[in-house]
Amino acid sequence: MRQLGNIDFVESQVRQIAAEVSTAGVHMKLASSSPPVPPVTRYHIAQSIRKPLVLGEWLTNHSNDPALKVQSLSG
C-alpha cells in the first residue's frame, strides 16, 4: 500500500503544480483522474492455487524451449 500512497502523493503534487502554472497564465490539460480500482478487477489473480509451478523443474523439463535460448552478443 505504500506505493499507492506514493502515487496519490505524486498526483496531488502534479495537480498543485498545474494550478500554480495555470495561475501564472499558462494553461495545462490534466488527464482525468479515475477512482482506484482493486487489483482483482484489473488483473487475473487466481483465487486458489491449483497447479503450482516449480520453476527449476519446469526449466529442466523444457530445456529445449527456444524461448530459453540466450544469444551471445559477442559473436
Biopython code that builds the backbone (N, CA, C, O; Angstrom):
import numpy as np
from Bio.PDB.StructureBuilder import StructureBuilder

atoms = [
    (1, "MET", "N", (0.816, -1.205, 0.000)),
    (1, "MET", "CA", (0.000, 0.000, 0.000)),
    (1, "MET", "C", (0.855, 1.262, 0.000)),
    (1, "MET", "O", (0.380, 2.340, -0.358)),
    (2, "ARG", "N", (2.123, 1.126, 0.403)),
    (2, "ARG", "CA", (2.993, 2.287, 0.431)),
    (2, "ARG", "C", (3.143, 2.891, -0.963)),
    (2, "ARG", "O", (3.146, 4.111, -1.122)),
    (3, "GLN", "N", (3.267, 2.029, -1.967)),
    (3, "GLN", "CA", (3.424, 2.518, -3.337)),
    (3, "GLN", "C", (2.183, 3.293, -3.779)),
    (3, "GLN", "O", (2.299, 4.320, -4.448)),
    (4, "LEU", "N", (0.997, 2.806, -3.409)),
    (4, "LEU", "CA", (-0.233, 3.519, -3.783)),
    (4, "LEU", "C", (-0.266, 4.886, -3.124)),
    (4, "LEU", "O", (-0.719, 5.860, -3.726)),
    (5, "GLY", "N", (0.215, 4.961, -1.881)),
    (5, "GLY", "CA", (0.290, 6.245, -1.194)),
    (5, "GLY", "C", (1.222, 7.193, -1.917)),
    (5, "GLY", "O", (0.950, 8.390, -2.014)),
    (6, "ASN", "N", (2.325, 6.658, -2.424)),
    (6, "ASN", "CA", (3.269, 7.485, -3.181)),
    (6, "ASN", "C", (2.639, 7.998, -4.464)),
    (6, "ASN", "O", (2.857, 9.146, -4.851)),
    (7, "ILE", "N", (1.862, 7.157, -5.120)),
    (7, "ILE", "CA", (1.184, 7.573, -6.355)),
    (7, "ILE", "C", (0.205, 8.704, -6.059)),
    (7, "ILE", "O", (0.142, 9.691, -6.791)),
    (8, "ASP", "N", (-0.560, 8.550, -4.975)),
    (8, "ASP", "CA", (-1.502, 9.608, -4.593)),
    (8, "ASP", "C", (-0.766, 10.911, -4.299)),
    (8, "ASP", "O", (-1.223, 11.988, -4.681)),
    (9, "PHE", "N", (0.379, 10.809, -3.614)),
    (9, "PHE", "CA", (1.176, 11.999, -3.301)),
    (9, "PHE", "C", (1.659, 12.675, -4.580)),
    (9, "PHE", "O", (1.551, 13.893, -4.722)),
    (10, "VAL", "N", (2.189, 11.886, -5.506)),
    (10, "VAL", "CA", (2.699, 12.442, -6.765)),
    (10, "VAL", "C", (1.565, 13.106, -7.541)),
    (10, "VAL", "O", (1.735, 14.202, -8.075)),
    (11, "GLU", "N", (0.412, 12.446, -7.605)),
    (11, "GLU", "CA", (-0.722, 13.032, -8.321)),
    (11, "GLU", "C", (-1.155, 14.351, -7.689)),
    (11, "GLU", "O", (-1.496, 15.294, -8.403)),
    (12, "SER", "N", (-1.144, 14.429, -6.360)),
    (12, "SER", "CA", (-1.528, 15.681, -5.707)),
    (12, "SER", "C", (-0.497, 16.769, -5.981)),
    (12, "SER", "O", (-0.854, 17.937, -6.135)),
    (13, "GLN", "N", (0.775, 16.396, -6.044)),
    (13, "GLN", "CA", (1.821, 17.368, -6.373)),
    (13, "GLN", "C", (1.656, 17.879, -7.796)),
    (13, "GLN", "O", (1.816, 19.072, -8.053)),
    (14, "VAL", "N", (1.337, 16.983, -8.718)),
    (14, "VAL", "CA", (1.130, 17.378, -10.122)),
    (14, "VAL", "C", (-0.040, 18.350, -10.217)),
    (14, "VAL", "O", (0.041, 19.353, -10.926)),
    (15, "ARG", "N", (-1.137, 18.056, -9.501)),
    (15, "ARG", "CA", (-2.293, 18.958, -9.519)),
    (15, "ARG", "C", (-1.920, 20.333, -8.961)),
    (15, "ARG", "O", (-2.330, 21.367, -9.490)),
    (16, "GLN", "N", (-1.131, 20.322, -7.879)),
    (16, "GLN", "CA", (-0.722, 21.587, -7.266)),
    (16, "GLN", "C", (0.161, 22.392, -8.216)),
    (16, "GLN", "O", (-0.020, 23.601, -8.352)),
    (17, "ILE", "N", (1.099, 21.743, -8.861)),
    (17, "ILE", "CA", (1.981, 22.430, -9.816)),
    (17, "ILE", "C", (1.165, 22.961, -10.991)),
    (17, "ILE", "O", (1.395, 24.082, -11.444)),
    (18, "ALA", "N", (0.218, 22.171, -11.488)),
    (18, "ALA", "CA", (-0.630, 22.610, -12.602)),
    (18, "ALA", "C", (-1.444, 23.830, -12.211)),
    (18, "ALA", "O", (-1.631, 24.739, -13.019)),
    (19, "ALA", "N", (-1.932, 23.856, -10.967)),
    (19, "ALA", "CA", (-2.700, 25.014, -10.503)),
    (19, "ALA", "C", (-1.805, 26.253, -10.446)),
    (19, "ALA", "O", (-2.230, 27.344, -10.828)),
    (20, "GLU", "N", (-0.575, 26.089, -9.973)),
    (20, "GLU", "CA", (0.352, 27.216, -9.909)),
    (20, "GLU", "C", (0.705, 27.717, -11.309)),
    (20, "GLU", "O", (0.783, 28.924, -11.539)),
    (21, "VAL", "N", (0.919, 26.790, -12.240)),
    (21, "VAL", "CA", (1.244, 27.167, -13.613)),
    (21, "VAL", "C", (0.053, 27.879, -14.244)),
    (21, "VAL", "O", (0.221, 28.865, -14.962)),
    (22, "SER", "N", (-1.142, 27.379, -13.977)),
    (22, "SER", "CA", (-2.351, 27.998, -14.520)),
    (22, "SER", "C", (-2.525, 29.414, -13.968)),
    (22, "SER", "O", (-2.927, 30.322, -14.695)),
    (23, "THR", "N", (-2.224, 29.596, -12.687)),
    (23, "THR", "CA", (-2.306, 30.917, -12.068)),
    (23, "THR", "C", (-1.340, 31.885, -12.740)),
    (23, "THR", "O", (-1.598, 33.086, -12.831)),
    (24, "ALA", "N", (-0.215, 31.331, -13.211)),
    (24, "ALA", "CA", (0.779, 32.160, -13.882)),
    (24, "ALA", "C", (0.369, 32.489, -15.320)),
    (24, "ALA", "O", (1.061, 33.246, -16.002)),
    (25, "GLY", "N", (-0.738, 31.932, -15.781)),
    (25, "GLY", "CA", (-1.240, 32.255, -17.107)),
    (25, "GLY", "C", (-0.979, 31.201, -18.163)),
    (25, "GLY", "O", (-1.344, 31.387, -19.324)),
    (26, "VAL", "N", (-0.358, 30.102, -17.784)),
    (26, "VAL", "CA", (-0.107, 29.013, -18.724)),
    (26, "VAL", "C", (-1.115, 27.911, -18.414)),
    (26, "VAL", "O", (-1.191, 27.429, -17.283)),
    (27, "HIS", "N", (-1.888, 27.516, -19.427)),
    (27, "HIS", "CA", (-2.921, 26.511, -19.185)),
    (27, "HIS", "C", (-2.431, 25.131, -19.605)),
    (27, "HIS", "O", (-1.883, 24.951, -20.692)),
    (28, "MET", "N", (-2.640, 24.171, -18.726)),
    (28, "MET", "CA", (-2.240, 22.785, -18.977)),
    (28, "MET", "C", (-3.482, 21.906, -18.954)),
    (28, "MET", "O", (-4.410, 22.147, -18.182)),
    (29, "LYS", "N", (-3.489, 20.901, -19.794)),
    (29, "LYS", "CA", (-4.592, 19.955, -19.798)),
    (29, "LYS", "C", (-4.205, 18.783, -18.881)),
    (29, "LYS", "O", (-3.183, 18.132, -19.096)),
    (30, "LEU", "N", (-5.021, 18.524, -17.873)),
    (30, "LEU", "CA", (-4.774, 17.417, -16.959)),
    (30, "LEU", "C", (-5.548, 16.184, -17.403)),
    (30, "LEU", "O", (-6.680, 16.283, -17.878)),
    (31, "ALA", "N", (-4.933, 15.041, -17.244)),
    (31, "ALA", "CA", (-5.630, 13.795, -17.526)),
    (31, "ALA", "C", (-6.685, 13.597, -16.448)),
    (31, "ALA", "O", (-6.471, 13.943, -15.287)),
    (32, "SER", "N", (-7.810, 13.045, -16.833)),
    (32, "SER", "CA", (-8.855, 12.819, -15.846)),
    (32, "SER", "C", (-8.412, 11.741, -14.863)),
    (32, "SER", "O", (-7.812, 10.735, -15.242)),
    (33, "SER", "N", (-8.714, 11.970, -13.627)),
    (33, "SER", "CA", (-8.333, 11.032, -12.584)),
    (33, "SER", "C", (-9.486, 10.065, -12.361)),
    (33, "SER", "O", (-10.624, 10.479, -12.134)),
    (34, "SER", "N", (-9.185, 8.795, -12.428)),
    (34, "SER", "CA", (-10.227, 7.806, -12.204)),
    (34, "SER", "C", (-10.088, 7.254, -10.787)),
    (34, "SER", "O", (-8.991, 7.248, -10.227)),
    (35, "PRO", "N", (-11.183, 6.797, -10.213)),
    (35, "PRO", "CA", (-11.106, 6.260, -8.854)),
    (35, "PRO", "C", (-10.257, 4.991, -8.820)),
    (35, "PRO", "O", (-10.154, 4.287, -9.824)),
    (36, "PRO", "N", (-9.652, 4.700, -7.680)),
    (36, "PRO", "CA", (-8.830, 3.489, -7.580)),
    (36, "PRO", "C", (-9.656, 2.233, -7.848)),
    (36, "PRO", "O", (-10.814, 2.132, -7.441)),
    (37, "VAL", "N", (-9.044, 1.294, -8.530)),
    (37, "VAL", "CA", (-9.703, 0.039, -8.863)),
    (37, "VAL", "C", (-8.929, -1.091, -8.181)),
    (37, "VAL", "O", (-7.703, -1.148, -8.279)),
    (38, "PRO", "N", (-9.628, -1.979, -7.500)),
    (38, "PRO", "CA", (-8.926, -3.084, -6.835)),
    (38, "PRO", "C", (-8.161, -3.932, -7.852)),
    (38, "PRO", "O", (-8.651, -4.144, -8.961)),
    (39, "PRO", "N", (-6.957, -4.424, -7.493)),
    (39, "PRO", "CA", (-6.165, -5.236, -8.418)),
    (39, "PRO", "C", (-6.912, -6.448, -8.962)),
    (39, "PRO", "O", (-6.658, -6.872, -10.089)),
    (40, "VAL", "N", (-7.821, -7.008, -8.184)),
    (40, "VAL", "CA", (-8.558, -8.195, -8.629)),
    (40, "VAL", "C", (-9.366, -7.900, -9.887)),
    (40, "VAL", "O", (-9.555, -8.790, -10.716)),
    (41, "THR", "N", (-9.843, -6.673, -10.043)),
    (41, "THR", "CA", (-10.622, -6.332, -11.232)),
    (41, "THR", "C", (-9.740, -5.961, -12.416)),
    (41, "THR", "O", (-10.178, -6.066, -13.561)),
    (42, "ARG", "N", (-8.490, -5.523, -12.161)),
    (42, "ARG", "CA", (-7.581, -5.150, -13.241)),
    (42, "ARG", "C", (-6.765, -6.319, -13.759)),
    (42, "ARG", "O", (-6.445, -6.378, -14.946)),
    (43, "TYR", "N", (-6.426, -7.249, -12.879)),
    (43, "TYR", "CA", (-5.547, -8.353, -13.235)),
    (43, "TYR", "C", (-6.213, -9.678, -12.910)),
    (43, "TYR", "O", (-7.071, -9.764, -12.031)),
    (44, "HIS", "N", (-5.799, -10.713, -13.639)),
    (44, "HIS", "CA", (-6.305, -12.045, -13.321)),
    (44, "HIS", "C", (-5.495, -12.585, -12.151)),
    (44, "HIS", "O", (-4.328, -12.947, -12.304)),
    (45, "ILE", "N", (-6.113, -12.633, -11.001)),
    (45, "ILE", "CA", (-5.452, -13.154, -9.806)),
    (45, "ILE", "C", (-6.227, -14.393, -9.384)),
    (45, "ILE", "O", (-7.411, -14.322, -9.054)),
    (46, "ALA", "N", (-5.543, -15.521, -9.401)),
    (46, "ALA", "CA", (-6.193, -16.782, -9.066)),
    (46, "ALA", "C", (-6.708, -16.742, -7.625)),
    (46, "ALA", "O", (-6.041, -16.224, -6.728)),
    (47, "GLN", "N", (-7.876, -17.284, -7.424)),
    (47, "GLN", "CA", (-8.446, -17.349, -6.088)),
    (47, "GLN", "C", (-7.895, -18.540, -5.307)),
    (47, "GLN", "O", (-7.981, -18.580, -4.079)),
    (48, "SER", "N", (-7.335, -19.497, -6.020)),
    (48, "SER", "CA", (-6.737, -20.657, -5.359)),
    (48, "SER", "C", (-5.543, -21.119, -6.193)),
    (48, "SER", "O", (-5.400, -20.749, -7.358)),
    (49, "ILE", "N", (-4.705, -21.919, -5.583)),
    (49, "ILE", "CA", (-3.546, -22.459, -6.300)),
    (49, "ILE", "C", (-3.891, -23.889, -6.685)),
    (49, "ILE", "O", (-3.958, -24.773, -5.831)),
    (50, "ARG", "N", (-4.106, -24.105, -7.955)),
    (50, "ARG", "CA", (-4.490, -25.444, -8.408)),
    (50, "ARG", "C", (-3.301, -26.203, -8.966)),
    (50, "ARG", "O", (-3.178, -27.408, -8.746)),
    (51, "LYS", "N", (-2.429, -25.518, -9.682)),
    (51, "LYS", "CA", (-1.274, -26.168, -10.283)),
    (51, "LYS", "C", (-0.032, -25.333, -9.985)),
    (51, "LYS", "O", (0.365, -24.487, -10.787)),
    (52, "PRO", "N", (0.571, -25.574, -8.838)),
    (52, "PRO", "CA", (1.775, -24.787, -8.541)),
    (52, "PRO", "C", (2.879, -25.109, -9.535)),
    (52, "PRO", "O", (2.972, -26.237, -10.021)),
    (53, "LEU", "N", (3.708, -24.133, -9.836)),
    (53, "LEU", "CA", (4.786, -24.291, -10.799)),
    (53, "LEU", "C", (6.110, -24.199, -10.055)),
    (53, "LEU", "O", (6.409, -23.191, -9.415)),
    (54, "VAL", "N", (6.899, -25.263, -10.146)),
    (54, "VAL", "CA", (8.241, -25.261, -9.582)),
    (54, "VAL", "C", (9.164, -24.857, -10.721)),
    (54, "VAL", "O", (9.389, -25.635, -11.648)),
    (55, "LEU", "N", (9.697, -23.643, -10.651)),
    (55, "LEU", "CA", (10.411, -23.070, -11.776)),
    (55, "LEU", "C", (11.615, -23.909, -12.191)),
    (55, "LEU", "O", (11.811, -24.152, -13.381)),
    (56, "GLY", "N", (12.423, -24.353, -11.232)),
    (56, "GLY", "CA", (13.591, -25.159, -11.574)),
    (56, "GLY", "C", (13.223, -26.428, -12.306)),
    (56, "GLY", "O", (13.892, -26.818, -13.263)),
    (57, "GLU", "N", (12.160, -27.076, -11.858)),
    (57, "GLU", "CA", (11.679, -28.305, -12.501)),
    (57, "GLU", "C", (11.176, -28.001, -13.912)),
    (57, "GLU", "O", (11.447, -28.747, -14.853)),
    (58, "TRP", "N", (10.450, -26.910, -14.044)),
    (58, "TRP", "CA", (9.918, -26.541, -15.362)),
    (58, "TRP", "C", (11.062, -26.260, -16.336)),
    (58, "TRP", "O", (11.029, -26.707, -17.483)),
    (59, "LEU", "N", (12.070, -25.521, -15.881)),
    (59, "LEU", "CA", (13.208, -25.207, -16.744)),
    (59, "LEU", "C", (13.938, -26.472, -17.184)),
    (59, "LEU", "O", (14.358, -26.580, -18.336)),
    (60, "THR", "N", (14.088, -27.431, -16.265)),
    (60, "THR", "CA", (14.735, -28.701, -16.610)),
    (60, "THR", "C", (13.917, -29.456, -17.644)),
    (60, "THR", "O", (14.475, -29.984, -18.606)),
    (61, "ASN", "N", (12.607, -29.513, -17.461)),
    (61, "ASN", "CA", (11.730, -30.254, -18.361)),
    (61, "ASN", "C", (11.549, -29.564, -19.714)),
    (61, "ASN", "O", (11.143, -30.208, -20.682)),
    (62, "HIS", "N", (11.838, -28.286, -19.796)),
    (62, "HIS", "CA", (11.645, -27.524, -21.029)),
    (62, "HIS", "C", (12.953, -26.897, -21.511)),
    (62, "HIS", "O", (12.950, -25.799, -22.069)),
    (63, "SER", "N", (14.058, -27.587, -21.298)),
    (63, "SER", "CA", (15.373, -27.019, -21.635)),
    (63, "SER", "C", (15.547, -26.764, -23.135)),
    (63, "SER", "O", (16.390, -25.955, -23.522)),
    (64, "ASN", "N", (14.778, -27.429, -23.975)),
    (64, "ASN", "CA", (14.872, -27.227, -25.429)),
    (64, "ASN", "C", (13.951, -26.122, -25.942)),
    (64, "ASN", "O", (13.907, -25.863, -27.145)),
    (65, "ASP", "N", (13.225, -25.478, -25.054)),
    (65, "ASP", "CA", (12.304, -24.417, -25.454)),
    (65, "ASP", "C", (13.104, -23.255, -26.061)),
    (65, "ASP", "O", (14.011, -22.739, -25.407)),
    (66, "PRO", "N", (12.793, -22.832, -27.293)),
    (66, "PRO", "CA", (13.538, -21.750, -27.942)),
    (66, "PRO", "C", (13.523, -20.443, -27.139)),
    (66, "PRO", "O", (14.447, -19.636, -27.245)),
    (67, "ALA", "N", (12.496, -20.244, -26.354)),
    (67, "ALA", "CA", (12.405, -19.009, -25.570)),
    (67, "ALA", "C", (13.487, -18.950, -24.501)),
    (67, "ALA", "O", (13.790, -17.871, -23.993)),
    (68, "LEU", "N", (14.063, -20.068, -24.160)),
    (68, "LEU", "CA", (15.089, -20.105, -23.120)),
    (68, "LEU", "C", (16.503, -19.933, -23.673)),
    (68, "LEU", "O", (17.457, -19.814, -22.905)),
    (69, "LYS", "N", (16.642, -19.921, -24.986)),
    (69, "LYS", "CA", (17.977, -19.771, -25.589)),
    (69, "LYS", "C", (18.446, -18.332, -25.464)),
    (69, "LYS", "O", (17.704, -17.387, -25.731)),
    (70, "VAL", "N", (19.688, -18.197, -25.055)),
    (70, "VAL", "CA", (20.277, -16.858, -24.909)),
    (70, "VAL", "C", (21.309, -16.698, -26.017)),
    (70, "VAL", "O", (22.206, -17.523, -26.186)),
    (71, "GLN", "N", (21.153, -15.616, -26.762)),
    (71, "GLN", "CA", (22.076, -15.350, -27.877)),
    (71, "GLN", "C", (23.260, -14.566, -27.344)),
    (71, "GLN", "O", (23.092, -13.597, -26.604)),
    (72, "SER", "N", (24.446, -14.984, -27.721)),
    (72, "SER", "CA", (25.668, -14.297, -27.314)),
    (72, "SER", "C", (25.783, -12.987, -28.080)),
    (72, "SER", "O", (25.637, -12.962, -29.302)),
    (73, "LEU", "N", (26.045, -11.902, -27.365)),
    (73, "LEU", "CA", (26.174, -10.591, -28.007)),
    (73, "LEU", "C", (27.552, -10.409, -28.632)),
    (73, "LEU", "O", (27.742, -9.519, -29.461)),
    (74, "SER", "N", (28.516, -11.243, -28.243)),
    (74, "SER", "CA", (29.882, -11.078, -28.739)),
    (74, "SER", "C", (30.090, -11.696, -30.105)),
    (74, "SER", "O", (31.034, -11.331, -30.805)),
    (75, "GLY", "N", (29.236, -12.619, -30.500)),
    (75, "GLY", "CA", (29.513, -13.299, -31.756)),
    (75, "GLY", "C", (28.341, -13.334, -32.600)),
    (75, "GLY", "O", (28.392, -13.872, -33.706)),
]
sb = StructureBuilder()
sb.init_structure("model")
sb.init_model(0)
sb.init_chain("A")
sb.init_seg("    ")
for serial, (resi, resn, name, xyz) in enumerate(atoms, 1):
    if name == "N":
        sb.init_residue(resn, " ", resi, " ")
    sb.init_atom(name, np.array(xyz, "f"), 0.0, 1.0, " ", f" {name:<3s}", serial, name[0])
structure = sb.get_structure()
